[in-house]
Amino acid sequence: MEGAISHCRACGAPLGEVFCDLGIMAVANSYLPPEADPAREPRFPLRAVVCPACRMVQLDHVVDASGIFRDYAYFSSASASWQDHARRYCEAMTDRLGLGPGSLVVEVASNDGYLLKNFVAAGVPCLGVEPAANVAEVAIAAGVPTEIAFLTPETAARIVAAQGRGADLVIANNVLAHVPDINGFAEGLATLLAPEGVLTVETPHLLELVEGVQFDTIYHEHFAYWSLLAVEHLFARHGLTVFDLEHLPTHGGSLRLFASRSARPASQALLAQRRAEAERGLEGDDFYRGFNAAVAEVLAGFRDWLAERQAEGKRLAGYGAAAKGNTFLNAAGVIATDFMAVADVSPAKQGRLLPGSHVPVVSPEALLALAPDEILILPWNIAPELTAQLRGAGFTGGLWTAVPEMRRL
Ligand SMILES: [Zn+2]
């Protein structure tokens, strides 16, 4: 499954207005070994468009996942702040739903079990569903029951049959953007739920993406960018009704949606968010049309910043070699000589080159040993944490973020 798509992957309508066109780009999580031939690096269009019928924002070119994403395993447990986020969520849901030894919790895209381990510890029966076998095996070894599978209606039916019941709580966090067959996935979620069960879904919010000009959260592995409006259209086709939501600071601003198969009254928070999206015009075309120009302005601001420093002979480096940073650097046309290096704590990335820009990735210690004058922090969402680390390590030069504009920290 690779190539251009012309119809909405959710509702099947012909796709409409361009939301964000970032050109032809290397795949964000595909780090190159230093001996690789850069001329043979695959590049694909990276363009998001909006469906005029259901308002789902989605990429209109699909990259075949099998050859490109496999060698890179993302382990959620790597981050202490994610561990806290997961623990607080589990405590809140246990209280809210009265979960106990007679309950069943199923998490889809359960990664290495970083969330479900909280339910295991509390004695609440649970099951993870995770397609990446190497990641799922880490969960299983840690005592978190995990089924190695993609969520499809068939997988869901098999789980319900094996458990002899549907789930009281189904969790799908930060996975909606990654699912190619979004209807099969939504049907699977509905199938997993007990008749009175609750589904919670966390997803970065399109409204925040637009307001923060967070174009660097767009990359080939993220097929879709969700508003409440678009999720409600999707869920309605699968018998799921959203009844409540929370706003979360994660990923630059996310929604946590609560849905069920049974009709429940809409909460004040849900009604307020529906109104907010309607007032911003998410049902019309204009809301989506202005974004490309806003992105061009951010990139121009960065290019000016870079040119000024290069004219002064400043030694520049980057920090945080994540997907976001790669989208940003490649959209800005950065080349290997623009930065001495980009630091990342992941040993799997160190010694490799960033996709597209080919800036070398080094350890944080090696970066500081290069004595840069200024450092651009690429994952702006964790800039305070990284700033504290760099200052703690003795770095006294300029620290910057570039989205939604150049800011000295
Ligand atoms: Zn659609």
Residues whose N, C-alpha, C, O or C-beta is under 5 A from the ligand:
A	BS01	ZN	C8 A10 C11 G12 A13 C51 A53 C54 R55 M56
